[in-house]
Amino acid sequence: MYEQKINCPQCQSEILFDIYTLLKGGKFVCQNCHAEISLAKESRDQVKDTMDKFEDVKQQAFRQAVK
């Protein structure tokens, strides 16, 4: 499930990725130049906390919309 995309830092091609795969230590490879994209182990907890908060905000917004 690739919901996000970024530009490759090497060649600027679009790379589709899944944040949860990155949080588990996975990597994504640019199809054009083969640069690897990953998340530093030291950053995973902070990114996970931020993603959890973002999901909470989305759920709150959804609940408000269906009222």
All heavy atoms as a GROMACS GRO file, in nm:
protein
  544
    1MET      N    1   0.085  -0.118   0.000
    1MET     CA    2   0.000   0.000   0.000
    1MET      C    3   0.090   0.124   0.000
    1MET      O    4   0.148   0.160   0.101
    1MET     CB    5  -0.089  -0.004   0.124
    1MET     CG    6  -0.167   0.120   0.148
    1MET     SD    7  -0.292   0.100   0.274
    1MET     CE    8  -0.196   0.126   0.420
    2TYR      N    9   0.106   0.185  -0.114
    2TYR     CA   10   0.191   0.302  -0.129
    2TYR      C   11   0.105   0.426  -0.132
    2TYR      O   12   0.047   0.458  -0.235
    2TYR     CB   13   0.275   0.291  -0.256
    2TYR     CG   14   0.362   0.169  -0.258
    2TYR    CD1   15   0.339   0.066  -0.346
    2TYR    CD2   16   0.468   0.157  -0.169
    2TYR    CE1   17   0.420  -0.047  -0.348
    2TYR    CE2   18   0.548   0.045  -0.169
    2TYR     CZ   19   0.525  -0.056  -0.259
    2TYR     OH   20   0.604  -0.167  -0.259
    3GLU      N   21   0.099   0.493  -0.019
    3GLU     CA   22   0.014   0.611  -0.011
    3GLU      C   23   0.092   0.741  -0.026
    3GLU      O   24   0.034   0.842  -0.059
    3GLU     CB   25  -0.060   0.613   0.123
    3GLU     CG   26  -0.158   0.500   0.138
    3GLU     CD   27  -0.237   0.510   0.266
    3GLU    OE1   28  -0.226   0.611   0.337
    3GLU    OE2   29  -0.310   0.416   0.296
    4GLN      N   30   0.220   0.738   0.000
    4GLN     CA   31   0.300   0.858  -0.006
    4GLN      C   32   0.398   0.852  -0.122
    4GLN      O   33   0.430   0.745  -0.172
    4GLN     CB   34   0.380   0.876   0.125
    4GLN     CG   35   0.294   0.898   0.247
    4GLN     CD   36   0.249   0.768   0.313
    4GLN    OE1   37   0.304   0.663   0.291
    4GLN    NE2   38   0.148   0.777   0.396
    5LYS      N   39   0.446   0.970  -0.160
    5LYS     CA   40   0.548   0.975  -0.263
    5LYS      C   41   0.642   1.091  -0.233
    5LYS      O   42   0.602   1.192  -0.175
    5LYS     CB   43   0.487   0.987  -0.402
    5LYS     CG   44   0.395   1.103  -0.421
    5LYS     CD   45   0.328   1.097  -0.556
    5LYS     CE   46   0.216   1.200  -0.562
    5LYS     NZ   47   0.142   1.191  -0.686
    6ILE      N   48   0.768   1.071  -0.270
    6ILE     CA   49   0.869   1.175  -0.256
    6ILE      C   50   0.953   1.175  -0.383
    6ILE      O   51   0.951   1.078  -0.459
    6ILE     CB   52   0.960   1.153  -0.133
    6ILE    CG1   53   1.033   1.018  -0.144
    6ILE    CG2   54   0.884   1.165  -0.004
    6ILE    CD1   55   1.141   0.999  -0.040
    7ASN      N   56   1.025   1.282  -0.402
    7ASN     CA   57   1.119   1.285  -0.513
    7ASN      C   58   1.252   1.226  -0.467
    7ASN      O   59   1.297   1.252  -0.355
    7ASN     CB   60   1.141   1.429  -0.562
    7ASN     CG   61   1.020   1.483  -0.633
    7ASN    OD1   62   0.939   1.408  -0.685
    7ASN    ND2   63   1.007   1.613  -0.636
    8CYS      N   64   1.313   1.148  -0.553
    8CYS     CA   65   1.442   1.089  -0.524
    8CYS      C   66   1.544   1.201  -0.500
    8CYS      O   67   1.551   1.296  -0.578
    8CYS     CB   68   1.487   1.002  -0.642
    8CYS     SG   69   1.653   0.936  -0.624
    9PRO      N   70   1.622   1.191  -0.394
    9PRO     CA   71   1.722   1.295  -0.368
    9PRO      C   72   1.836   1.297  -0.471
    9PRO      O   73   1.906   1.398  -0.482
    9PRO     CB   74   1.775   1.261  -0.228
    9PRO     CG   75   1.741   1.118  -0.208
    9PRO     CD   76   1.619   1.090  -0.290
   10GLN      N   77   1.849   1.189  -0.547
   10GLN     CA   78   1.956   1.183  -0.647
   10GLN      C   79   1.912   1.233  -0.784
   10GLN      O   80   1.979   1.314  -0.845
   10GLN     CB   81   2.007   1.039  -0.660
   10GLN     CG   82   2.065   0.982  -0.534
   10GLN     CD   83   2.192   1.054  -0.492
   10GLN    OE1   84   2.274   1.090  -0.574
   10GLN    NE2   85   2.207   1.074  -0.362
   11CYS      N   86   1.799   1.182  -0.833
   11CYS     CA   87   1.759   1.211  -0.972
   11CYS      C   88   1.624   1.282  -0.983
   11CYS      O   89   1.580   1.314  -1.093
   11CYS     CB   90   1.757   1.082  -1.053
   11CYS     SG   91   1.621   0.970  -1.011
   12GLN      N   92   1.556   1.302  -0.871
   12GLN     CA   93   1.427   1.372  -0.866
   12GLN      C   94   1.309   1.292  -0.922
   12GLN      O   95   1.201   1.346  -0.938
   12GLN     CB   96   1.434   1.510  -0.932
   12GLN     CG   97   1.537   1.602  -0.871
   12GLN     CD   98   1.520   1.619  -0.722
   12GLN    OE1   99   1.412   1.650  -0.675
   12GLN    NE2  100   1.626   1.598  -0.645
   13SER      N  101   1.329   1.164  -0.955
   13SER     CA  102   1.217   1.080  -0.999
   13SER      C  103   1.125   1.056  -0.881
   13SER      O  104   1.167   1.060  -0.765
   13SER     CB  105   1.268   0.946  -1.051
   13SER     OG  106   1.341   0.962  -1.169
   14GLU      N  107   0.999   1.030  -0.909
   14GLU     CA  108   0.901   1.005  -0.804
   14GLU      C  109   0.920   0.864  -0.747
   14GLU      O  110   0.933   0.768  -0.821
   14GLU     CB  111   0.762   1.019  -0.863
   14GLU     CG  112   0.652   1.017  -0.761
   14GLU     CD  113   0.518   1.043  -0.826
   14GLU    OE1  114   0.458   0.947  -0.878
   14GLU    OE2  115   0.475   1.160  -0.824
   15ILE      N  116   0.923   0.856  -0.614
   15ILE     CA  117   0.933   0.727  -0.545
   15ILE      C  118   0.809   0.711  -0.459
   15ILE      O  119   0.780   0.795  -0.374
   15ILE     CB  120   1.058   0.719  -0.454
   15ILE    CG1  121   1.185   0.739  -0.537
   15ILE    CG2  122   1.062   0.586  -0.379
   15ILE    CD1  123   1.311   0.748  -0.452
   16LEU      N  124   0.734   0.605  -0.482
   16LEU     CA  125   0.618   0.573  -0.400
   16LEU      C  126   0.666   0.492  -0.281
   16LEU      O  127   0.752   0.404  -0.295
   16LEU     CB  128   0.517   0.494  -0.480
   16LEU     CG  129   0.462   0.563  -0.604
   16LEU    CD1  130   0.371   0.469  -0.681
   16LEU    CD2  131   0.388   0.690  -0.567
   17PHE      N  132   0.612   0.520  -0.163
   17PHE     CA  133   0.654   0.447  -0.044
   17PHE      C  134   0.541   0.438   0.057
   17PHE      O  135   0.442   0.509   0.048
   17PHE     CB  136   0.777   0.511   0.020
   17PHE     CG  137   0.748   0.644   0.087
   17PHE    CD1  138   0.727   0.650   0.223
   17PHE    CD2  139   0.743   0.761   0.013
   17PHE    CE1  140   0.701   0.772   0.286
   17PHE    CE2  141   0.718   0.883   0.074
   17PHE     CZ  142   0.697   0.888   0.211
   18ASP      N  143   0.558   0.349   0.152
   18ASP     CA  144   0.464   0.330   0.261
   18ASP      C  145   0.538   0.359   0.391
   18ASP      O  146   0.639   0.294   0.422
   18ASP     CB  147   0.411   0.187   0.260
   18ASP     CG  148   0.326   0.157   0.381
   18ASP    OD1  149   0.230   0.232   0.405
   18ASP    OD2  150   0.357   0.060   0.452
   19ILE      N  151   0.491   0.456   0.466
   19ILE     CA  152   0.559   0.498   0.589
   19ILE      C  153   0.571   0.384   0.689
   19ILE      O  154   0.671   0.372   0.760
   19ILE     CB  155   0.491   0.622   0.652
   19ILE    CG1  156   0.576   0.680   0.765
   19ILE    CG2  157   0.352   0.588   0.703
   19ILE    CD1  158   0.704   0.739   0.721
   20TYR      N  159   0.472   0.296   0.694
   20TYR     CA  160   0.476   0.188   0.792
   20TYR      C  161   0.583   0.085   0.758
   20TYR      O  162   0.643   0.025   0.847
   20TYR     CB  163   0.338   0.126   0.808
   20TYR     CG  164   0.240   0.229   0.863
   20TYR    CD1  165   0.148   0.291   0.780
   20TYR    CD2  166   0.247   0.270   0.996
   20TYR    CE1  167   0.063   0.389   0.829
   20TYR    CE2  168   0.164   0.369   1.045
   20TYR     CZ  169   0.072   0.428   0.961
   20TYR     OH  170  -0.011   0.526   1.009
   21THR      N  171   0.612   0.068   0.631
   21THR     CA  172   0.723  -0.018   0.591
   21THR      C  173   0.855   0.045   0.633
   21THR      O  174   0.945  -0.025   0.682
   21THR     CB  175   0.720  -0.043   0.439
   21THR    OG1  176   0.597  -0.108   0.406
   21THR    CG2  177   0.836  -0.130   0.394
   22LEU      N  178   0.866   0.176   0.617
   22LEU     CA  179   0.987   0.244   0.662
   22LEU      C  180   1.004   0.232   0.813
   22LEU      O  181   1.116   0.214   0.862
   22LEU     CB  182   0.983   0.392   0.621
   22LEU     CG  183   1.001   0.424   0.474
   22LEU    CD1  184   0.983   0.573   0.449
   22LEU    CD2  185   1.136   0.377   0.424
   23LEU      N  186   0.894   0.244   0.886
   23LEU     CA  187   0.901   0.233   1.032
   23LEU      C  188   0.948   0.096   1.078
   23LEU      O  189   1.007   0.082   1.186
   23LEU     CB  190   0.766   0.266   1.095
   23LEU     CG  191   0.726   0.412   1.090
   23LEU    CD1  192   0.582   0.428   1.136
   23LEU    CD2  193   0.819   0.497   1.174
   24LYS      N  194   0.924  -0.005   0.997
   24LYS     CA  195   0.968  -0.141   1.029
   24LYS      C  196   1.110  -0.168   0.981
   24LYS      O  197   1.159  -0.280   0.993
   24LYS     CB  198   0.873  -0.243   0.966
   24LYS     CG  199   0.734  -0.240   1.025
   24LYS     CD  200   0.644  -0.338   0.952
   24LYS     CE  201   0.501  -0.325   1.001
   24LYS     NZ  202   0.409  -0.409   0.922
   25GLY      N  203   1.176  -0.069   0.924
   25GLY     CA  204   1.312  -0.085   0.878
   25GLY      C  205   1.325  -0.116   0.730
   25GLY      O  206   1.435  -0.142   0.682
   26GLY      N  207   1.214  -0.112   0.658
   26GLY     CA  208   1.217  -0.140   0.515
   26GLY      C  209   1.281  -0.028   0.435
   26GLY      O  210   1.300   0.083   0.484
   27LYS      N  211   1.315  -0.059   0.312
   27LYS     CA  212   1.376   0.038   0.221
   27LYS      C  213   1.298   0.040   0.091
   27LYS      O  214   1.233  -0.057   0.054
   27LYS     CB  215   1.520  -0.002   0.190
   27LYS     CG  216   1.611  -0.002   0.308
   27LYS     CD  217   1.751  -0.043   0.269
   27LYS     CE  218   1.839  -0.046   0.394
   27LYS     NZ  219   1.975  -0.086   0.363
   28PHE      N  220   1.307   0.152   0.023
   28PHE     CA  221   1.249   0.166  -0.110
   28PHE      C  222   1.360   0.210  -0.204
   28PHE      O  223   1.452   0.281  -0.163
   28PHE     CB  224   1.134   0.267  -0.110
   28PHE     CG  225   1.017   0.217  -0.032
   28PHE    CD1  226   1.006   0.238   0.104
   28PHE    CD2  227   0.918   0.145  -0.096
   28PHE    CE1  228   0.900   0.190   0.176
   28PHE    CE2  229   0.810   0.095  -0.024
   28PHE     CZ  230   0.802   0.118   0.112
   29VAL      N  231   1.353   0.167  -0.328
   29VAL     CA  232   1.457   0.195  -0.426
   29VAL      C  233   1.399   0.275  -0.541
   29VAL      O  234   1.293   0.242  -0.594
   29VAL     CB  235   1.519   0.062  -0.477
   29VAL    CG1  236   1.624   0.089  -0.583
   29VAL    CG2  237   1.577  -0.018  -0.362
   30CYS      N  238   1.471   0.378  -0.581
   30CYS     CA  239   1.432   0.457  -0.697
   30CYS      C  240   1.444   0.368  -0.820
   30CYS      O  241   1.548   0.306  -0.844
   30CYS     CB  242   1.524   0.578  -0.710
   30CYS     SG  243   1.494   0.674  -0.860
   31GLN      N  244   1.339   0.364  -0.899
   31GLN     CA  245   1.338   0.281  -1.020
   31GLN      C  246   1.428   0.338  -1.129
   31GLN      O  247   1.469   0.266  -1.219
   31GLN     CB  248   1.195   0.265  -1.073
   31GLN     CG  249   1.102   0.194  -0.976
   31GLN     CD  250   1.148   0.052  -0.947
   31GLN    OE1  251   1.180  -0.024  -1.039
   31GLN    NE2  252   1.155   0.017  -0.820
   32ASN      N  253   1.460   0.467  -1.118
   32ASN     CA  254   1.542   0.531  -1.220
   32ASN      C  255   1.692   0.518  -1.193
   32ASN      O  256   1.766   0.471  -1.278
   32ASN     CB  257   1.503   0.679  -1.232
   32ASN     CG  258   1.571   0.748  -1.347
   32ASN    OD1  259   1.572   0.696  -1.458
   32ASN    ND2  260   1.627   0.863  -1.320
   33CYS      N  261   1.737   0.558  -1.073
   33CYS     CA  262   1.881   0.559  -1.043
   33CYS      C  263   1.923   0.458  -0.938
   33CYS      O  264   2.041   0.446  -0.906
   33CYS     CB  265   1.925   0.698  -1.001
   33CYS     SG  266   1.872   0.747  -0.836
   34HIS      N  267   1.826   0.387  -0.880
   34HIS     CA  268   1.848   0.281  -0.781
   34HIS      C  269   1.899   0.331  -0.645
   34HIS      O  270   1.954   0.254  -0.568
   34HIS     CB  271   1.941   0.172  -0.837
   34HIS     CG  272   1.892   0.119  -0.968
   34HIS    ND1  273   1.780   0.041  -0.979
   34HIS    CD2  274   1.939   0.138  -1.094
   34HIS    CE1  275   1.760   0.012  -1.107
   34HIS    NE2  276   1.854   0.070  -1.178
   35ALA      N  277   1.878   0.460  -0.616
   35ALA     CA  278   1.910   0.511  -0.483
   35ALA      C  279   1.815   0.447  -0.382
   35ALA      O  280   1.698   0.424  -0.412
   35ALA     CB  281   1.896   0.663  -0.479
   36GLU      N  282   1.866   0.414  -0.263
   36GLU     CA  283   1.783   0.353  -0.159
   36GLU      C  284   1.733   0.460  -0.063
   36GLU      O  285   1.808   0.548  -0.022
   36GLU     CB  286   1.863   0.250  -0.081
   36GLU     CG  287   1.893   0.125  -0.159
   36GLU     CD  288   1.957   0.017  -0.073
   36GLU    OE1  289   1.986   0.040   0.045
   36GLU    OE2  290   1.979  -0.093  -0.127
   37ILE      N  291   1.606   0.449  -0.029
   37ILE     CA  292   1.542   0.540   0.066
   37ILE      C  293   1.505   0.459   0.189
   37ILE      O  294   1.439   0.356   0.179
   37ILE     CB  295   1.415   0.604   0.006
   37ILE    CG1  296   1.444   0.671  -0.128
   37ILE    CG2  297   1.350   0.699   0.105
   37ILE    CD1  298   1.544   0.782  -0.123
   38SER      N  299   1.548   0.506   0.306
   38SER     CA  300   1.515   0.437   0.430
   38SER      C  301   1.502   0.541   0.540
   38SER      O  302   1.532   0.659   0.521
   38SER     CB  303   1.620   0.333   0.466
   38SER     OG  304   1.746   0.394   0.487
   39LEU      N  305   1.460   0.497   0.655
   39LEU     CA  306   1.443   0.583   0.771
   39LEU      C  307   1.547   0.542   0.875
   39LEU      O  308   1.555   0.424   0.911
   39LEU     CB  309   1.302   0.567   0.827
   39LEU     CG  310   1.257   0.659   0.937
   39LEU    CD1  311   1.263   0.805   0.893
   39LEU    CD2  312   1.116   0.624   0.979
   40ALA      N  313   1.626   0.638   0.923
   40ALA     CA  314   1.728   0.608   1.023
   40ALA      C  315   1.663   0.548   1.147
   40ALA      O  316   1.556   0.592   1.190
   40ALA     CB  317   1.805   0.735   1.060
   41LYS      N  318   1.727   0.447   1.201
   41LYS     CA  319   1.672   0.378   1.318
   41LYS      C  320   1.644   0.475   1.432
   41LYS      O  321   1.545   0.463   1.502
   41LYS     CB  322   1.770   0.269   1.363
   41LYS     CG  323   1.717   0.179   1.470
   41LYS     CD  324   1.812   0.066   1.501
   41LYS     CE  325   1.749  -0.029   1.602
   41LYS     NZ  326   1.833  -0.145   1.627
   42GLU      N  327   1.731   0.574   1.447
   42GLU     CA  328   1.715   0.673   1.555
   42GLU      C  329   1.591   0.759   1.538
   42GLU      O  330   1.542   0.818   1.633
   42GLU     CB  331   1.838   0.766   1.561
   42GLU     CG  332   1.970   0.696   1.578
   42GLU     CD  333   2.028   0.643   1.447
   42GLU    OE1  334   2.012   0.707   1.341
   42GLU    OE2  335   2.087   0.534   1.451
   43SER      N  336   1.539   0.767   1.417
   43SER     CA  337   1.423   0.852   1.388
   43SER      C  338   1.290   0.779   1.396
   43SER      O  339   1.184   0.842   1.397
   43SER     CB  340   1.436   0.912   1.247
   43SER     OG  341   1.553   0.988   1.237
   44ARG      N  342   1.294   0.649   1.399
   44ARG     CA  343   1.169   0.572   1.387
   44ARG      C  344   1.069   0.600   1.497
   44ARG      O  345   0.949   0.613   1.470
   44ARG     CB  346   1.201   0.422   1.382
   44ARG     CG  347   1.268   0.384   1.253
   44ARG     CD  348   1.297   0.237   1.247
   44ARG     NE  349   1.392   0.211   1.139
   44ARG     CZ  350   1.471   0.108   1.135
   44ARG    NH1  351   1.466   0.016   1.229
   44ARG    NH2  352   1.555   0.093   1.035
   45ASP      N  353   1.113   0.609   1.622
   45ASP     CA  354   1.018   0.635   1.732
   45ASP      C  355   0.950   0.771   1.715
   45ASP      O  356   0.829   0.783   1.735
   45ASP     CB  357   1.088   0.627   1.868
   45ASP     CG  358   1.122   0.485   1.909
   45ASP    OD1  359   1.061   0.390   1.854
   45ASP    OD2  360   1.209   0.469   1.996
   46GLN      N  361   1.026   0.872   1.679
   46GLN     CA  362   0.970   1.005   1.662
   46GLN      C  363   0.871   1.007   1.545
   46GLN      O  364   0.763   1.064   1.555
   46GLN     CB  365   1.080   1.107   1.638
   46GLN     CG  366   1.028   1.248   1.624
   46GLN     CD  367   1.140   1.349   1.606
   46GLN    OE1  368   1.257   1.316   1.595
   46GLN    NE2  369   1.103   1.475   1.603
   47VAL      N  370   0.907   0.943   1.435
   47VAL     CA  371   0.817   0.939   1.319
   47VAL      C  372   0.691   0.860   1.352
   47VAL      O  373   0.580   0.900   1.316
   47VAL     CB  374   0.889   0.881   1.195
   47VAL    CG1  375   0.792   0.860   1.080
   47VAL    CG2  376   1.004   0.972   1.153
   48LYS      N  377   0.707   0.748   1.425
   48LYS     CA  378   0.590   0.669   1.464
   48LYS      C  379   0.497   0.750   1.552
   48LYS      O  380   0.375   0.749   1.532
   48LYS     CB  381   0.631   0.540   1.534
   48LYS     CG  382   0.510   0.454   1.568
   48LYS     CD  383   0.549   0.327   1.639
   48LYS     CE  384   0.433   0.237   1.671
   48LYS     NZ  385   0.309   0.300   1.707
   49ASP      N  386   0.551   0.821   1.651
   49ASP     CA  387   0.468   0.904   1.738
   49ASP      C  388   0.393   1.010   1.657
   49ASP      O  389   0.274   1.035   1.679
   49ASP     CB  390   0.553   0.973   1.845
   49ASP     CG  391   0.602   0.876   1.950
   49ASP    OD1  392   0.551   0.763   1.959
   49ASP    OD2  393   0.697   0.914   2.024
   50THR      N  394   0.461   1.072   1.562
   50THR     CA  395   0.399   1.174   1.478
   50THR      C  396   0.289   1.114   1.392
   50THR      O  397   0.180   1.172   1.379
   50THR     CB  398   0.505   1.242   1.390
   50THR    OG1  399   0.605   1.300   1.476
   50THR    CG2  400   0.444   1.349   1.302
   51MET      N  401   0.314   0.997   1.334
   51MET     CA  402   0.212   0.931   1.252
   51MET      C  403   0.091   0.890   1.336
   51MET      O  404  -0.023   0.903   1.292
   51MET     CB  405   0.270   0.808   1.182
   51MET     CG  406   0.367   0.842   1.070
   51MET     SD  407   0.297   0.948   0.941
   51MET     CE  408   0.167   0.844   0.879
   52ASP      N  409   0.114   0.843   1.458
   52ASP     CA  410   0.003   0.808   1.548
   52ASP      C  411  -0.082   0.931   1.579
   52ASP      O  412  -0.206   0.924   1.576
   52ASP     CB  413   0.055   0.746   1.677
   52ASP     CG  414   0.113   0.606   1.657
   52ASP    OD1  415   0.088   0.543   1.551
   52ASP    OD2  416   0.185   0.560   1.747
   53LYS      N  417  -0.018   1.042   1.606
   53LYS     CA  418  -0.092   1.166   1.634
   53LYS      C  419  -0.170   1.211   1.512
   53LYS      O  420  -0.284   1.257   1.523
   53LYS     CB  421   0.004   1.276   1.679
   53LYS     CG  422   0.061   1.252   1.817
   53LYS     CD  423   0.163   1.358   1.853
   53LYS     CE  424   0.228   1.324   1.988
   53LYS     NZ  425   0.336   1.419   2.020
   54PHE      N  426  -0.110   1.199   1.394
   54PHE     CA  427  -0.178   1.235   1.270
   54PHE      C  428  -0.301   1.148   1.248
   54PHE      O  429  -0.408   1.198   1.212
   54PHE     CB  430  -0.080   1.223   1.153
   54PHE     CG  431  -0.141   1.257   1.020
   54PHE    CD1  432  -0.188   1.385   0.994
   54PHE    CD2  433  -0.150   1.163   0.920
   54PHE    CE1  434  -0.243   1.418   0.871
   54PHE    CE2  435  -0.204   1.194   0.797
   54PHE     CZ  436  -0.252   1.321   0.772
   55GLU      N  437  -0.289   1.019   1.272
   55GLU     CA  438  -0.404   0.929   1.259
   55GLU      C  439  -0.515   0.968   1.356
   55GLU      O  440  -0.633   0.963   1.321
   55GLU     CB  441  -0.362   0.783   1.280
   55GLU     CG  442  -0.282   0.726   1.165
   55GLU     CD  443  -0.358   0.723   1.034
   55GLU    OE1  444  -0.480   0.698   1.032
   55GLU    OE2  445  -0.292   0.749   0.930
   56ASP      N  446  -0.479   1.006   1.478
   56ASP     CA  447  -0.578   1.051   1.576
   56ASP      C  448  -0.653   1.175   1.526
   56ASP      O  449  -0.775   1.183   1.539
   56ASP     CB  450  -0.512   1.081   1.711
   56ASP     CG  451  -0.468   0.956   1.785
   56ASP    OD1  452  -0.512   0.844   1.749
   56ASP    OD2  453  -0.386   0.970   1.879
   57VAL      N  454  -0.580   1.269   1.470
   57VAL     CA  455  -0.642   1.391   1.418
   57VAL      C  456  -0.736   1.357   1.303
   57VAL      O  457  -0.847   1.410   1.294
   57VAL     CB  458  -0.534   1.492   1.373
   57VAL    CG1  459  -0.594   1.606   1.292
   57VAL    CG2  460  -0.458   1.545   1.492
   58LYS      N  461  -0.695   1.267   1.215
   58LYS     CA  462  -0.782   1.227   1.104
   58LYS      C  463  -0.909   1.162   1.156
   58LYS      O  464  -1.018   1.190   1.105
   58LYS     CB  465  -0.709   1.129   1.011
   58LYS     CG  466  -0.606   1.195   0.924
   58LYS     CD  467  -0.539   1.109   0.820
   58LYS     CE  468  -0.561   0.964   0.814
   58LYS     NZ  469  -0.482   0.892   0.715
   59GLN      N  470  -0.898   1.076   1.256
   59GLN     CA  471  -1.017   1.011   1.312
   59GLN      C  472  -1.109   1.111   1.379
   59GLN      O  473  -1.232   1.102   1.365
   59GLN     CB  474  -0.975   0.901   1.409
   59GLN     CG  475  -0.914   0.781   1.341
   59GLN     CD  476  -0.867   0.676   1.440
   59GLN    OE1  477  -0.892   0.685   1.560
   59GLN    NE2  478  -0.797   0.576   1.389
   60GLN      N  479  -1.053   1.206   1.451
   60GLN     CA  480  -1.135   1.310   1.513
   60GLN      C  481  -1.208   1.393   1.408
   60GLN      O  482  -1.327   1.425   1.424
   60GLN     CB  483  -1.048   1.401   1.600
   60GLN     CG  484  -0.999   1.335   1.726
   60GLN     CD  485  -0.901   1.423   1.802
   60GLN    OE1  486  -0.881   1.541   1.770
   60GLN    NE2  487  -0.838   1.366   1.904
   61ALA      N  488  -1.139   1.428   1.301
   61ALA     CA  489  -1.201   1.505   1.194
   61ALA      C  490  -1.314   1.425   1.128
   61ALA      O  491  -1.420   1.480   1.098
   61ALA     CB  492  -1.097   1.544   1.090
   62PHE      N  493  -1.293   1.296   1.110
   62PHE     CA  494  -1.396   1.211   1.051
   62PHE      C  495  -1.519   1.207   1.140
   62PHE      O  496  -1.632   1.219   1.095
   62PHE     CB  497  -1.342   1.071   1.027
   62PHE     CG  498  -1.445   0.975   0.974
   62PHE    CD1  499  -1.486   0.981   0.843
   62PHE    CD2  500  -1.502   0.879   1.057
   62PHE    CE1  501  -1.583   0.894   0.794
   62PHE    CE2  502  -1.599   0.793   1.010
   62PHE     CZ  503  -1.640   0.801   0.878
   63ARG      N  504  -1.496   1.188   1.271
   63ARG     CA  505  -1.609   1.183   1.365
   63ARG      C  506  -1.686   1.315   1.364
   63ARG      O  507  -1.808   1.315   1.372
   63ARG     CB  508  -1.560   1.149   1.505
   63ARG     CG  509  -1.522   1.002   1.521
   63ARG     CD  510  -1.504   0.964   1.667
   63ARG     NE  511  -1.390   1.030   1.729
   63ARG     CZ  512  -1.266   0.980   1.735
   63ARG    NH1  513  -1.240   0.866   1.679
   63ARG    NH2  514  -1.170   1.046   1.794
   64GLN      N  515  -1.617   1.426   1.354
   64GLN     CA  516  -1.683   1.556   1.349
   64GLN      C  517  -1.764   1.570   1.220
   64GLN      O  518  -1.873   1.627   1.219
   64GLN     CB  519  -1.581   1.668   1.358
   64GLN     CG  520  -1.517   1.681   1.494
   64GLN     CD  521  -1.615   1.725   1.600
   64GLN    OE1  522  -1.709   1.799   1.575
   64GLN    NE2  523  -1.595   1.675   1.721
   65ALA      N  524  -1.712   1.516   1.111
   65ALA     CA  525  -1.779   1.529   0.982
   65ALA      C  526  -1.906   1.448   0.974
   65ALA      O  527  -1.999   1.486   0.904
   65ALA     CB  528  -1.683   1.489   0.869
   66VAL      N  529  -1.913   1.336   1.044
   66VAL     CA  530  -2.030   1.249   1.035
   66VAL      C  531  -2.137   1.283   1.138
   66VAL      O  532  -2.241   1.222   1.140
   66VAL     CB  533  -1.992   1.098   1.046
   66VAL    CG1  534  -1.907   1.058   0.928
   66VAL    CG2  535  -1.926   1.067   1.177
   67LYS      N  536  -2.112   1.382   1.222
   67LYS     CA  537  -2.212   1.423   1.321
   67LYS      C  538  -2.326   1.496   1.257
   67LYS      O  539  -2.321   1.560   1.161
   67LYS     CB  540  -2.149   1.511   1.429
   67LYS     CG  541  -2.070   1.432   1.529
   67LYS     CD  542  -2.026   1.525   1.641
   67LYS     CE  543  -1.959   1.444   1.750
   67LYS     NZ  544  -1.918   1.527   1.860
   0.00000   0.00000   0.00000
